[in-house]
Amino acid sequence: MLIRNVVSEPTISAAVREIAAFVRADLDDSTTWYHNAPQNDGIVPMHHAQSLWDIRQCRNLYDVFREFWGTHRLRVDINRCIFRPPRHPERPSISLGDIHWDTDPRVAGPGSLQGVVLLTDVDRNGGGYQCLPSIYQDLEAWLDRNARRSDFDFFNPGLKNRKTKQIKGKAGDVILWSTKLPHGSAANLSRRPRIAAFVSMQPAPDSGELRASMKKWWLTKQAPDYWRGLPGQLETEPGAPAVLSELGLKLIGVLPWD
């Protein structure tokens, strides 16, 4: 699903500035766009900038997930962001395209919901979101033919050479997709970086341990345990904790839902 014009321009501009600053990129100087570790493939290990929290507690974005799940009691994920500069002949491993699943598609059930907020306009071949709907539409048959072997690697399924559907969008748009859909980022053949922020909300589990962890990660500005390990990641991000609205505090479990 592509939902148009969800996040406001001031929030988008602030996020672009903070993500660029984290990777030490001057958007007017292309020689500075390649500081992020090549093995990160454009993923920026920043989680706690005020602008990222403003995206997570954006009322319009919350309403999108609330409508999808049919409940107002949601929990937000403290996720990462994207800075994918254009391909460069001197940096052949930067901004390549890929296709993968984030979780094992062989697990029974409908899967969950993932999302990304576009912070820059993305046209075809701009390094944006791409997917393989033909596999998703006939997933069980494809898995029976290709994924029942013991060495199947859902994060590297060997689908990079398939013709994909690339999704164009504008800054402020949101793309949502099922975890059962093979997807990834396209090669950036444009002249500008692609900048975006991952976001997801799920029905809130009744877990005091998770609520305590969410509160700790917010207050200490540390990455969630499951998102740690990328090159360039800081143990503690600088500055005071982000200011959260009432909605934001509910989304991490500090305040209870009504």
Backbone hydrogen bonds, N-H to C=O, Kabsch-Sander energy under -0.5 kcal/mol:
donor,donor_aa,acceptor,acceptor_aa,energy
3,I,1,M,-0.5
3,I,174,V,-3.0
4,R,2,L,-0.5
6,V,172,G,-2.6
7,V,172,G,-1.7
12,I,8,S,-2.1
13,S,9,E,-2.9
14,A,10,P,-2.1
15,A,11,T,-2.1
16,V,12,I,-2.5
17,R,13,S,-2.1
18,E,14,A,-2.4
19,I,15,A,-2.7
20,A,16,V,-2.4
21,A,17,R,-2.3
22,F,18,E,-1.8
23,V,19,I,-1.7
24,R,21,A,-1.1
25,A,20,A,-3.1
27,L,25,A,-0.6
29,D,26,D,-2.4
32,T,29,D,-2.0
33,W,30,S,-1.3
35,H,32,T,-0.6
40,N,37,A,-2.0
41,D,38,P,-1.7
43,I,40,N,-2.1
44,V,81,C,-3.2
46,M,44,V,-2.1
52,L,49,A,-0.5
53,W,49,A,-1.9
54,D,50,Q,-2.3
55,I,51,S,-1.7
56,R,52,L,-2.2
57,Q,53,W,-2.3
58,C,55,I,-1.5
62,Y,58,C,-2.5
63,D,59,R,-2.5
64,V,60,N,-1.5
65,F,61,L,-1.9
66,R,62,Y,-2.8
67,E,63,D,-2.4
68,F,64,V,-2.0
69,W,65,F,-2.7
70,G,66,R,-1.9
71,T,66,R,-0.9
74,L,72,H,-1.3
75,R,202,Q,-3.0
76,V,251,L,-2.0
77,D,200,S,-2.5
79,N,77,D,-1.3
81,C,44,V,-1.7
82,I,196,A,-3.1
83,F,42,G,-2.9
84,R,194,R,-2.9
87,R,188,N,-3.0
88,H,91,R,-0.6
91,R,88,H,-2.0
94,I,91,R,-1.9
98,D,185,S,-2.0
100,H,183,H,-3.1
101,W,154,F,-2.3
107,V,104,D,-1.5
114,Q,177,W,-2.8
116,V,175,I,-2.0
117,V,197,A,-3.3
118,L,116,V,-0.5
118,L,173,D,-2.6
119,L,195,I,-2.1
120,T,195,I,-0.8
122,V,169,G,-2.9
126,G,123,D,-1.7
127,G,187,A,-1.1
130,Q,184,G,-2.6
131,C,165,K,-1.7
132,L,182,P,-2.0
135,I,132,L,-0.8
136,Y,132,L,-1.5
137,Q,133,P,-2.6
138,D,134,S,-0.7
138,D,135,I,-0.7
139,L,136,Y,-1.3
142,W,138,D,-2.1
143,L,139,L,-3.0
144,D,140,E,-2.3
145,R,141,A,-1.7
146,N,142,W,-2.2
147,A,143,L,-2.7
152,F,149,R,-1.3
154,F,152,F,-0.6
156,N,153,D,-0.8
162,R,159,L,-1.6
164,T,162,R,-0.5
165,K,131,C,-2.7
166,Q,164,T,-0.6
167,I,129,Y,-2.5
168,K,166,Q,-0.6
169,G,122,V,-2.4
172,G,118,L,-3.3
173,D,170,K,-2.5
174,V,3,I,-2.6
175,I,116,V,-2.5
176,L,1,M,-2.6
177,W,114,Q,-2.1
179,T,112,S,-1.9
181,L,178,S,-1.8
183,H,100,H,-2.7
184,G,130,Q,-1.9
186,A,128,G,-3.1
188,N,95,S,-1.4
189,L,125,N,-2.6
189,L,187,A,-1.1
194,R,84,R,-2.6
195,I,193,P,-0.5
196,A,82,I,-1.5
197,A,117,V,-2.1
198,F,80,R,-2.1
199,V,115,G,-2.4
202,Q,75,R,-2.3
204,A,73,R,-2.5
207,S,205,P,-1.7
211,R,207,S,-2.1
212,A,208,G,-2.3
213,S,209,E,-2.2
214,M,210,L,-2.9
215,K,211,R,-2.3
216,K,212,A,-2.3
217,W,213,S,-2.9
218,W,214,M,-2.2
219,L,215,K,-2.6
220,T,216,K,-2.8
221,K,217,W,-1.2
222,Q,217,W,-0.9
227,W,224,P,-2.1
228,R,225,D,-1.2
233,Q,230,L,-1.7
234,L,45,P,-0.5
237,E,221,K,-2.6
244,L,242,A,-0.5
249,L,245,S,-2.5
250,K,246,E,-1.7
251,L,247,L,-2.3
252,I,248,G,-1.0
253,G,250,K,-0.8
254,V,249,L,-1.9
255,L,249,L,-1.4
